[in-house]
Amino acid sequence: MNDHRRQFFFWLGVFVLPLFWSWFTLSKKFARRERFVAFLWLAVFGIWLLHQRSALADQLETLSIVYPAILGWVTVALYVWLEWHSVKAGHRGF
């Protein structure tokens, strides 16, 4: 897989699920600046969640259904996009 494409999807993961993906930046293949950005976004995201705690608690039932559904559709869209680019590049699948 193309390195730029891999980086794009990795950073998309950091943006959408920072609590999970930012920890992957601790490997040696990421620069100190990239780790800083990932954990800074994790901190901003965490502070926002704490600040919005009461508003989110009121909508927890709705969020527990909608958030996974949105992530599922994003996953399907990214899979289709990757498959399309792989076929376009002459590869069968990725």
N, C-alpha and C positions, 0 to 999 in steps of 0.2 A: 504494500500500500504506500502511496505517496506520503512523504514525511510532512508536507504542508497540510495535507488532508488530515493526517493523524493528529497534528497539533491543533488544527481547527476544532475537531471533535473533542479532543481532550479539554481544551479551554471552554468549549461549550458546556461540557460536563461540569467543570469547575464553576461556571456561572450559574448553572441550574441547580446543582447539588453540591455546594461548596463543602459541606460537612464531610462528605464522602470523598470527593475527588481531590481536594486540596492536599490530603495526606500523601497522595501519589507523587507530589512534587518533592518529597524528601529523598527520592532516589538520586543517584549521582548524575543522571543525565539531564537534570534541570539546574539552571543557573540560580545563583543566590537571588537575583532580581525576580525571577519567575516564582520562586518560593515566597518571596516577600509579597508579591502581587496576589498570589493565591490565598495566603493567610490573612492579608489585609482585607480581601473581599470576604473571607470567612468571618472576620471580626465585624465588618460592617453589616453583613447579613445577620449575624448573631445579635448584634445590638438592635437592629431593626426588629427582629423577632421578639426580643425582650420588650421593646418599646410598644409593639403592637399586640402584646400578650392578651390583653383583655378583649380586644376586637377579634383576634383570631380564635379565642376560646368560645365566643358566641357563634362562630361559624365553623367550628371543628367538624361537625358532622358533614356539612357540605364540602369542606376542604378534603376530608378523607375520601370522598368519592371523586371529586373533580381533579385534584392534583395528580393522582395516579393515572387517570384517564388521559390527561394532557400529556404526561410523560410517555404514555403508551403510544399516542398518536405521533409525538415527536420522534420516538424510536422507529416507528413504522416508516415515517417520512424520510428519516436519515438512511434507513436500510434501502429503501427504494432508490434514493439518490445515489448511494454508494454502488448499488447494483447497476444502475443506469450508466454511471461513469466507468465502471469496470468493463461493461460490454462495449461502451464507446471506445475505450482504450484497447480493445482487442482481447481482453481477458475474459475467461468464462467464470463469472462469480468473483468473489474476493476471498 
